[in-house]
Amino acid sequence: MADDTGAVDCYRAAYFLAQRRPPLPDEMFLRALHEGSIDAFVGHFEGQLAALVLTSHHGSVTYDMATCRDVGSSRPFSHCLVHVAILQAMAKGRRMFHFGPLYEDGDDKMCRIAEFKRGFASSFGEYELMKLFR
């Protein structure tokens, strides 16, 4: 991402294509990007923005924070970006790449996402999730 304006524009555009709300306000996104606590991976297809993957870093762990792609396409654009994010985490000496919870009892979309995550996993753990807001 070349500059602050370009980074925010790309971030917003990716979520617009995904018909979703960005997880971070613009200022927080830029601050975290500059501080290195998150990384953003952007994919283009045929000259058009196609996908975005955000990762966050805490100690020796990199987390798959958010992934979005153009809802107008059925192509799995984000898969390559996740692979690049994993390679970068390894290069930075991270010991684990955490994909987050598997929602295997959800709707069809969540089950497909869980299947994708399982394909990368070398181990699984039980977690209790608590909703902290309404």
QUICOR-V368781 format. One line per field, one symbol per residue. ss: DSSP state (a for helix, b for strand, c for the rest). psi: psi as a letter, one per 20 degrees, with the letter a starting at -180 (. if undefined). burial: I if it has 16 or more other C-alpha atoms within 10 Angstrom, else O. A space follows every 10 residues. Layout:
BEGIN
ss->???
psi->???
burial->???
END
This chain:
BEGIN
ss->cccaaaaaaa aaaaaaaccc cccccaaaaa aaaaaccbbb bbbbbccbbb bbbbbbbbcc bbbbbbbbbc cccccccaaa aaaaaaaaaa accccbbbcc cccccccaaa aaaaaaaacc cccccccccc cccc
psi->ogrgghgggg gghghghilr pqhqqggggg ghghijiqqp ppqqpljqph rpppqqpocj pppngqpqro iiqjqmhigh hgghgggggg hjjqiqopia qomijarggh hhggggghhi qiqqqpqppp pir.
burial->OOOOOOIIOI IIIIIIIIOO OIOOOIOOII OOIOOOOIII IIIOOOOOII IIIIIIIOOO IIIIIOIIII OOOOOOIIOO IIOOIIOOII OOOIOOIIIO OIOOOOOOOO OOOIOOOOOO OOOOOOOOOO OOOO
END
